[in-house]
Amino acid sequence: MQIPPATSCSPVSQRFLRIVGLVLWGTALGGILQVHHLSGTLPFGWSRHTICGPWGCGPPLAALVSYHGFWLILLLPIGWLTGKAWLGDEVGRASIDSPDKNVGENCKARRLRLGGLVLVVSSLSLLVGIVAVDAARWLATSPTHSYLIQRVLFRVVTLVDLPLIPLAIVGALWLWQGRRRYHPPHPRQPAVQPLG
């Protein structure tokens, strides 16, 4: 038995929508990287301010916003589409003879949740490792140890080379997608045994 696709769009209109989506995505990626050029139009001189203190000096805030925004705009759509692809269009097409009609859907949802958990744990573990090494180096060379929390937060905010926080957000998105699609099996009723 063939199940019709969920969308009623023709292949030409689906291709057109994909092209428009890619163009919009590319425009958003290019646009977020131009935020640092808005120096005169942002209030309070926001784009010229930097994060400075005894814990170090960082780049201008506009540059941090544009790089973190770039990673989020780059990774969130990829993560969302990957999650949807892992769940597949064949969700719930379990065997007709199966006592639980959600077997296929639950298996895919569990895989997606596992992938999300691995992504969240690994990216946050790497982030903690990088911050711990940096904090240990800073404590060894800094005359003031009272700014350790500010130094750790500074390191997390200025870490734009590796998209660890956006990857953790994508992992959380996969956990959420998998949890939404998971349907626990119905408890089976025990067979009634006649007495005597």
Backbone torsions as a table, in degrees:
resi	resn	phi	psi	omega
1	MET	NA	127.7	-177.3
2	GLN	-95.6	125.2	177.4
3	ILE	-93.7	127.6	-178.5
4	PRO	-67.3	152.8	178.3
5	PRO	-63.5	155.4	-176.2
6	ALA	-70.8	-26.7	-178.2
7	THR	-96.5	149.3	178.9
8	SER	-106.5	12.0	179.7
9	CYS	-74.7	146.3	174.6
10	SER	-73.9	159.8	179.1
11	PRO	-58.5	-33.2	-179.8
12	VAL	-68.4	-44.1	-179.6
13	SER	-70.3	-32.3	175.6
14	GLN	-64.7	-42.1	178.4
15	ARG	-64.0	-41.8	178.6
16	PHE	-62.4	-43.0	178.9
17	LEU	-63.8	-37.7	177.2
18	ARG	-65.2	-42.0	179.2
19	ILE	-64.6	-44.1	178.4
20	VAL	-62.3	-41.4	178.6
21	GLY	-62.4	-42.7	178.0
22	LEU	-64.8	-40.0	178.7
23	VAL	-64.9	-43.6	178.4
24	LEU	-64.5	-40.1	178.8
25	TRP	-63.3	-46.6	177.6
26	GLY	-62.9	-38.6	177.5
27	THR	-64.6	-41.4	178.0
28	ALA	-64.9	-40.1	177.7
29	LEU	-62.7	-45.3	178.5
30	GLY	-68.5	-36.5	-178.5
31	GLY	-68.2	-39.9	-178.5
32	ILE	-67.7	-29.1	177.9
33	LEU	-74.1	-12.1	179.3
34	GLN	-94.0	3.1	-178.3
35	VAL	-59.5	-36.4	-177.5
36	HIS	-67.5	-13.3	177.8
37	HIS	-83.5	-4.9	-177.8
38	LEU	-89.1	35.2	-171.5
39	SER	-60.5	-38.6	-177.0
40	GLY	-82.6	-18.7	-173.3
41	THR	-98.2	-12.7	-179.3
42	LEU	-85.1	144.0	-176.8
43	PRO	-70.7	155.2	172.9
44	PHE	61.5	20.1	-179.6
45	GLY	63.1	32.4	-171.8
46	TRP	-57.0	-37.7	-175.5
47	SER	-76.3	-15.4	179.4
48	ARG	-92.8	-15.6	-178.4
49	HIS	-72.2	145.0	174.6
50	THR	-124.8	165.2	176.5
51	ILE	-92.1	108.5	-179.4
52	CYS	-132.2	149.6	177.4
53	GLY	175.9	-169.5	178.6
54	PRO	-63.6	-16.9	-179.8
55	TRP	-85.5	-6.9	178.4
56	GLY	130.1	175.6	176.2
57	CYS	-120.9	141.4	-178.4
58	GLY	-117.9	-175.4	179.6
59	PRO	-73.3	169.2	175.8
60	PRO	-58.7	150.7	-178.1
61	LEU	-60.8	-36.0	179.7
62	ALA	-62.5	-36.9	178.1
63	ALA	-67.9	-40.5	177.8
64	LEU	-63.5	-43.8	179.4
65	VAL	-62.7	-42.1	-177.5
66	SER	-68.1	-39.5	-180.0
67	TYR	-71.8	-43.4	177.2
68	HIS	-64.6	-39.7	176.4
69	GLY	-63.0	-38.4	177.6
70	PHE	-59.3	-48.8	-179.4
71	TRP	-62.2	-40.6	179.6
72	LEU	-65.9	-45.7	179.9
73	ILE	-65.7	-33.0	178.9
74	LEU	-71.6	-46.2	-169.0
75	LEU	-89.9	-31.7	-176.8
76	LEU	-63.5	-47.1	177.1
77	PRO	-64.1	-37.8	177.8
78	ILE	-63.7	-43.9	178.1
79	GLY	-63.8	-41.3	179.7
80	TRP	-64.3	-46.9	-178.9
81	LEU	-68.0	-36.5	176.7
82	THR	-64.4	-42.0	177.2
83	GLY	-61.8	-43.0	177.8
84	LYS	-65.2	-37.8	179.1
85	ALA	-67.9	-38.4	178.4
86	TRP	-66.7	-33.8	176.0
87	LEU	-73.2	-32.6	173.5
88	GLY	74.5	163.4	176.3
89	ASP	-81.9	-11.6	-176.9
90	GLU	-93.2	25.2	-177.4
91	VAL	-64.3	131.5	176.1
92	GLY	82.6	10.0	179.4
93	ARG	-90.2	55.5	178.5
94	ALA	-75.2	168.2	-179.4
95	SER	-61.7	146.6	178.9
96	ILE	-63.3	-32.4	-178.2
97	ASP	-81.1	-7.6	-176.6
98	SER	-68.6	132.9	177.8
99	PRO	-68.2	-24.6	178.5
100	ASP	-114.5	111.9	-176.1
101	LYS	-71.5	-12.7	-176.0
102	ASN	-100.6	18.6	-176.1
103	VAL	-60.7	-50.4	-179.0
104	GLY	-63.6	-41.9	179.8
105	GLU	-65.4	-42.2	-179.3
106	ASN	-66.1	-37.4	178.9
107	CYS	-63.9	-45.1	179.3
108	LYS	-66.9	-39.2	179.4
109	ALA	-66.0	-38.7	177.6
110	ARG	-64.9	-40.3	177.5
111	ARG	-62.2	-42.6	179.6
112	LEU	-65.6	-41.7	177.6
113	ARG	-64.1	-39.2	177.7
114	LEU	-64.9	-43.4	176.7
115	GLY	-61.1	-41.4	177.6
116	GLY	-64.7	-41.1	179.0
117	LEU	-64.4	-43.3	178.2
118	VAL	-62.2	-42.5	-179.6
119	LEU	-65.8	-43.9	179.8
120	VAL	-64.7	-49.3	-176.3
121	VAL	-65.7	-43.2	-178.0
122	SER	-68.7	-41.9	-179.0
123	SER	-69.3	-39.9	178.0
124	LEU	-70.4	-33.0	176.4
125	SER	-65.4	-43.5	176.2
126	LEU	-61.9	-41.2	179.0
127	LEU	-62.7	-44.5	178.3
128	VAL	-63.5	-40.7	178.0
129	GLY	-62.6	-45.5	179.5
130	ILE	-63.0	-44.1	179.9
131	VAL	-65.9	-39.2	-179.9
132	ALA	-64.7	-43.8	178.3
133	VAL	-63.6	-43.9	179.6
134	ASP	-64.6	-40.7	179.1
135	ALA	-65.5	-39.4	178.7
136	ALA	-64.8	-41.8	177.7
137	ARG	-64.7	-41.6	-177.8
138	TRP	-67.3	-41.6	178.7
139	LEU	-63.8	-33.6	-179.4
140	ALA	-72.1	-27.4	-175.1
141	THR	-109.7	-15.1	-174.6
142	SER	-89.6	137.1	177.2
143	PRO	-76.3	-22.9	179.4
144	THR	-109.4	120.4	-179.9
145	HIS	-99.4	1.0	-175.8
146	SER	-80.0	-6.8	-178.4
147	TYR	-106.6	28.2	-175.9
148	LEU	-63.9	-43.1	-179.0
149	ILE	-63.6	-42.0	177.8
150	GLN	-64.0	-38.1	178.9
151	ARG	-65.3	-41.5	179.1
152	VAL	-64.0	-46.4	178.0
153	LEU	-64.0	-38.5	176.4
154	PHE	-59.4	-44.2	-179.3
155	ARG	-65.3	-40.2	179.6
156	VAL	-65.3	-44.1	-177.2
157	VAL	-68.9	-37.5	-176.3
158	THR	-90.2	4.2	178.1
159	LEU	-83.3	86.8	-179.1
160	VAL	-106.0	-5.6	-179.5
161	ASP	-72.5	-37.3	178.5
162	LEU	-114.4	127.1	-177.6
163	PRO	-83.7	60.1	-174.9
164	LEU	-71.0	-41.9	179.6
165	ILE	-69.2	-44.9	174.6
166	PRO	-60.7	-34.6	176.3
167	LEU	-66.6	-36.9	175.5
168	ALA	-65.3	-36.4	177.2
169	ILE	-66.4	-41.1	176.5
170	VAL	-63.1	-41.5	176.3
171	GLY	-61.3	-40.6	176.6
172	ALA	-65.1	-35.5	176.1
173	LEU	-63.1	-42.2	177.7
174	TRP	-65.5	-40.0	176.4
175	LEU	-59.5	-43.3	-180.0
176	TRP	-66.1	-44.4	179.0
177	GLN	-61.8	-44.6	-179.7
178	GLY	-66.3	-37.6	179.2
179	ARG	-67.9	-37.8	178.6
180	ARG	-64.2	-35.4	-175.5
181	ARG	-91.0	-8.4	-178.0
182	TYR	-82.1	129.3	176.3
183	HIS	-122.0	111.6	-178.0
184	PRO	-62.4	144.9	179.7
185	PRO	-65.5	149.0	178.7
186	HIS	-72.2	138.6	178.5
187	PRO	-64.5	137.0	-179.0
188	ARG	-81.9	137.2	178.9
189	GLN	-79.2	132.2	177.2
190	PRO	-67.1	146.3	178.5
191	ALA	-65.8	139.0	-179.9
192	VAL	-79.5	125.5	-179.7
193	GLN	-97.9	131.2	177.5
194	PRO	-70.1	143.1	178.4
195	LEU	-79.5	143.6	170.7
196	GLY	89.8	NA	NA
